[in-house]
Amino acid sequence: MDARARYDEICDDLVARNPEVSLGQMMGMPAIKAGGKMIGGFSRSEEAMVFKLPAAGAREQALALDGAHLFDPAGGRPMKEWVVVPPAHAGEWPRLAELALASPR
């Protein structure tokens, strides 16, 4: 399964199980929103999922994955709570999406 198809599958599952979750576009990418706030998305340029992980422990776990890094959409100003997780770790994406959803917004 390609990375975008996996992202779409995760999104469909989140929307089906959580009435507060919606899909849209934000920051120039497909986005997952909860209560109107973006909690994740898909970086087309990296074919990777992006997660908002405000809890330091969850963010550190995500950043420990090989190739994961802080999201830097503007180039030069990484967003400290946002982590890009490459497709090599697509098996972790559902768990990280749940952590992002459970995080305070």
HUPE-V428808 format. One record per pair of residues at least 6 apart in sequence whose C-alpha atoms are under 6 Angstrom apart, sorted by sequence separation. I is the first residue (numbers start at 0). J is the second residue. If there is no record, write none. Layout:
i=I j=J
i=I j=J
//
This chain:
i=14 j=20
i=23 j=29
i=24 j=30
i=31 j=37
i=32 j=38
i=41 j=47
i=52 j=58
i=62 j=68
i=71 j=77
i=23 j=30
i=31 j=38
i=41 j=48
i=70 j=77
i=71 j=78
i=22 j=30
i=31 j=39
i=40 j=48
i=41 j=49
i=69 j=77
i=70 j=78
i=22 j=31
i=30 j=39
i=31 j=40
i=40 j=49
i=22 j=32
i=30 j=40
i=39 j=49
i=21 j=32
i=29 j=40
i=39 j=50
i=70 j=81
i=20 j=32
i=29 j=41
i=39 j=51
i=69 j=81
i=70 j=82
i=20 j=33
i=38 j=51
i=69 j=82
i=70 j=83
i=19 j=33
i=68 j=82
i=69 j=83
i=19 j=34
i=68 j=83
i=67 j=83
i=67 j=84
i=53 j=80
i=52 j=80
i=51 j=80
i=52 j=81
i=51 j=81
i=50 j=81
i=50 j=82
i=49 j=82
i=49 j=83
i=48 j=83
i=48 j=84
i=47 j=84
i=47 j=85
i=47 j=86
i=2 j=46
i=52 j=99
i=51 j=99
i=38 j=99
i=2 j=86
//
